Amino acid sequence: MSSEKEEELRIREIDLKDAVFSAITFAQAEISKIRVGAAVLAINSKGDSSLFSGCNIEISFSRAFHAENVALLKAISSGSTNIKAIGVTSDSKIKQAAAMCGCCRQDYMYLNPDCMIYVFKPETKSEAHRYNEVSVFIQRNDEVVFARN
């Protein structure tokens, strides 16, 4: 990969992380008490890339929206259907490393099996996983394990 492309990806990762941590401030998590922020990097039919942020919104026990899906729906409804990356974080130390539930991961897989999944933590370097390289995210105790295909 050329150094110019690497630099572009690094800059986009920084933008993605900023959007994720900005989005988490809007979370409405009265039920779970766990705030989640997400951001999607997507490209429209003209080739323009944009970031779309989302937060979890818990209206009732039967009506909760995951941050990852809020960001995804904002991207698609804005015409940016080429999904390149998703960034996610949580304010829960235990859940922070969990990279999306199975339903959210399935939505991203359908749209782009090569989608990058970034798991952001405030103090440390992000973890990046290409969706098609990761088959299962397993949580054991306080540890999340990424099982490789």
Secondary structure as the mmCIF struct_conf table of DSSP 4:
data_model
#
loop_
_struct_conf.conf_type_id
_struct_conf.id
_struct_conf.beg_label_comp_id
_struct_conf.beg_label_asym_id
_struct_conf.beg_label_seq_id
_struct_conf.end_label_comp_id
_struct_conf.end_label_asym_id
_struct_conf.end_label_seq_id
HELX_RH_AL_P HELX_RH_AL_P1 SER A 3 ALA A 23
HELX_RH_3T_P HELX_RH_3T_P1 ILE A 24 PHE A 26
STRN STRN1 GLN A 28 GLN A 28
TURN_TY1_P TURN_TY1_P1 GLU A 30 SER A 32
STRN STRN2 VAL A 36 ILE A 43
TURN_TY1_P TURN_TY1_P2 SER A 45 LYS A 46
BEND BEND1 GLY A 47 GLY A 47
STRN STRN3 SER A 49 CYS A 55
STRN STRN4 ILE A 57 SER A 60
TURN_TY1_P TURN_TY1_P3 PHE A 61 SER A 62
STRN STRN5 ARG A 63 PHE A 65
HELX_RH_AL_P HELX_RH_AL_P2 ALA A 67 SER A 77
TURN_TY1_P TURN_TY1_P4 SER A 78 GLY A 79
STRN STRN6 ASN A 82 SER A 90
BEND BEND2 ASP A 91 ASP A 91
TURN_TY1_P TURN_TY1_P5 LYS A 93 ALA A 97
HELX_RH_AL_P HELX_RH_AL_P3 GLY A 102 LEU A 111
TURN_TY1_P TURN_TY1_P6 PRO A 113 ASP A 114
STRN STRN7 MET A 116 VAL A 119
BEND BEND3 PRO A 122 THR A 124
HELX_LH_PP_P HELX_LH_PP_P1 LYS A 125 SER A 126
STRN STRN8 GLU A 127 ARG A 130
HELX_RH_3T_P HELX_RH_3T_P2 TYR A 131 GLU A 133
STRN STRN9 VAL A 134 ARG A 140
TURN_TY1_P TURN_TY1_P7 ASN A 141 ASP A 142
STRN STRN10 GLU A 143 ARG A 148
#
